[in-house]
Amino acid sequence: MKRRYIVLIVLAGLLIGLRAALPVLAKKQVNKNLNELDGYHGAVSDVRMRLGRGGFSGF
């Protein structure tokens, strides 16, 4: 029983960490893709994830 709680706590911690890292990872990927476009100059400064609504927005 104690092991089950430890596994659940570790899993919850990993999910929270992944959720916290998602906007940073998405911003890096979007800016990388924008830099690869010829004749375009721009960057995304902020990415907000709305996982409950199934979307995201970039600024």
C-alpha positions in Angstrom: 0.0 0.0 0.0 2.8 2.4 0.9 4.5 1.6 -2.5 1.3 2.5 -4.3 1.3 6.0 -2.8 4.9 6.5 -3.6 4.3 5.6 -7.2 1.3 7.9 -7.4 3.3 10.8 -5.9 6.2 10.3 -8.3 3.8 10.0 -11.3 2.0 13.2 -10.2 5.3 15.0 -9.8 6.4 13.9 -13.3 3.2 15.1 -14.9 3.4 18.4 -13.1 7.0 18.8 -14.3 6.0 18.0 -17.8 3.2 20.4 -17.7 5.5 23.2 -16.5 8.0 22.5 -19.2 5.6 22.3 -22.1 5.3 26.1 -22.8 9.1 26.5 -22.9 9.6 23.5 -25.2 6.8 24.6 -27.5 8.3 28.2 -27.7 11.7 26.8 -28.6 10.3 24.6 -31.3 8.1 27.3 -32.8 11.0 29.8 -32.9 13.3 27.1 -34.4 10.7 26.5 -37.2 10.3 30.3 -37.8 14.1 30.7 -38.1 14.2 28.0 -40.8 11.8 29.9 -43.1 13.5 31.8 -45.9 12.5 35.4 -46.2 10.7 35.6 -42.8 12.0 37.2 -39.7 10.1 36.9 -36.4 9.9 35.2 -33.1 7.3 34.1 -30.5 7.9 35.6 -27.1 5.3 33.8 -25.0 3.3 30.5 -25.3 0.4 29.7 -23.1 -1.0 26.2 -22.9 -4.7 25.6 -22.3 -4.7 21.9 -21.9 -8.1 21.8 -20.3 -9.6 23.4 -23.4 -7.3 21.6 -25.9 -5.5 24.6 -27.3 -2.6 27.1 -27.0 -1.9 30.6 -27.9 1.3 32.4 -28.9 2.3 36.0 -28.5 
